[in-house]
Amino acid sequence: MRETLVLFIKELGIVCLCAILGVAALAVTYLIPRDRMRKNVWASSIVLYKEGLGAHVWQDIEETMLDIYTDGLMLNISYTETKDGVRDILLGTYVEVDGKNPMESLYEVIALSNDNYIVKYYGRYWHGYQVLLRPLLCVFTYSDIRQMNMILQLVLVFGFVSFLAGTKERVYVIPFLGLYIFLSPVSLCSSLQYSPCFYIMMLALSALYVWREKLTDTGRNYLFLLSGVLTAYFDFLTYPFITLGVPLIACLAFTDKRSAEKQIFMWKNLLLHTFSWGVGYVGMWSSKWVIASVLTEENIIRDAIGAIAYRSGYFTKKHSYFDTLRLNLGVCNRKVILPAVLCLVVCMVLFRMKKQIRIERSLFPMMGMVLFVSLYPFIWYLFTKDHSCCHSYFTWRELGISVFGILTTGVIGIGESAE
C-alpha cells in the first residue's frame, strides 16, 4: 500500500511537470506568425468545405466516415488569434459566423473574407495538436498533411510488423494486423482527429516491445502514465482507451507466460498499469481546466464538469447503454471487417489443429487477463453513453481493444510450441 502511495505521488509530480511543459509548448507554437499559415489554411478550408460534413472515403461504408467537422475545428483553432495571447493559448479560440459550424465558419472568414464573426472558445481540451499542426500549416495544406499522415502510419505499421516478424514473438503479427484492419486504415489516415490515439498506441506498443527486457514494473507504470498524458494532450475524446487497452494486452502477451502461476502479482500489475494510465489521463486533462481557469476569466472547471455530466448520459437519460452498444457495434462493417477478423480466428484454430498445438493450463490465467482487458471498451461505453451514442462514427474504434484481445488469446502459446 505504501509503495502504491509513493508511486501515486511521483506520478502526480510527473503530471504537473507535463502540464507546465504542455503550456510552454503551446506558447512557443503561437510565436509562429499567422500570416505564414494563411495561404495553406485558405486552400485547406476550400478542401474541407467541398468535402462537407458526413464525407466518406468509400460511400455507404460507415466506418470510412471522416470527421470533417472536427478537422475544420482544428484548423480554425490553429489559425485564429486575438489580441489576448493567453486566451488563445489556453482557451482554444475559434471564429464562428452566424451560428455555422467551425469548418464552415473558417471557410467564410478566410476564403470569403467575411468579417462578420464572433470569437468563441473551447477551453476544456488541451488542443495539443497545434504544436504540430501550426508549423505544418506554414508549409503544407490539409491535403498534403493527409498524405504525409498516410505515409507515416504505413511506415510505422510496416516497421513494427517487420521487426516483430523477425523475432520469436512473430505470431503476434496476426492480432496486430487484425487490429489494424479493424480500425479502417483508409479513414484512419484521412481524418486528422483520428490519428493521435493511433500514434500514441503505436509508440506505447513499440516501447513495450523494444524495451521489454529492460522495463521494470515501475518503468511500465510510468510508460502507461505518459501514454495517458499524451492522450489527454492531443486527443479530442475519440477512442482514448485504445492507448491503454492495446498496450496493456501486449504487455501481458510479451510477459513470460510460464510465470502465469503468479496470478496475484500479475493482476496487481494489470490494475496498477491501468491506474497509472488513469492518473496520466485524468490528471493531465483536469490540470488544463485548473490552469485555464486561474489564468483567464473563464470558469473552465465548471464548463468541463458540466460537459462530463452531460456526456455521461446519466443526467439527460436520452440514451440507454443498449443504444450505445447497438450504435457502436453497428458501425463495424459486417460484410468486410468482421468476416476478415473471423477468418483470422479460423486460421489460428486450423493452425493449432494441424500442428497439434495444445493450450497449456498454465496459460489460462494469462488468457483470462487478456480477455478481461478486452472488456475495457464496454466499460468505457458504460460511462460515456451520450458521447458514444452521438459520436459512434468514431468511438466504435474502442472495440479494437476487444478484437486485439480475442486474437491475442487465440495465439498465446503458439510461438513457444511451434519452435
Secondary structure, DSSP 8 states (H G I E B T S, - for coil): -HHHHHHHHHHHHHHHHHHHHHHHHHHHHTTS-THHHHHHHHHHHHHHHHH-TT-BSSTT-GGGB--HHHHHHHHHHHH---S-HHHHHHH-EEEESTT--HHHHHIIIIIS-----EEEE-TTS--TTHHHHHHHHTT--HHHHHHHHHHHHHHHHHHHHHHHHTSTTGGGHHHHHHHHHHT-HHHHTTSGGGHHHHHHHHHHHHHHHHTTTT--HHHHHHHHHHHHHHHHHH--SSSTTHHHHHHHHHHHHTS-GGGTT-HHHHHHHHHHHHHHHHHHHHHHHHHHHHHHHHHSSS-HHHHHHHHHHHHHSTTT--S-HHHHHHHHHHHS-TTTHHHHHHHHHHHHHHHHHHHT----GGGHHHHHHHHHHTTHHHHHHHH-HHHHHHTHHHHGGGGHHHHHHHHHHHHTTHHHHH-
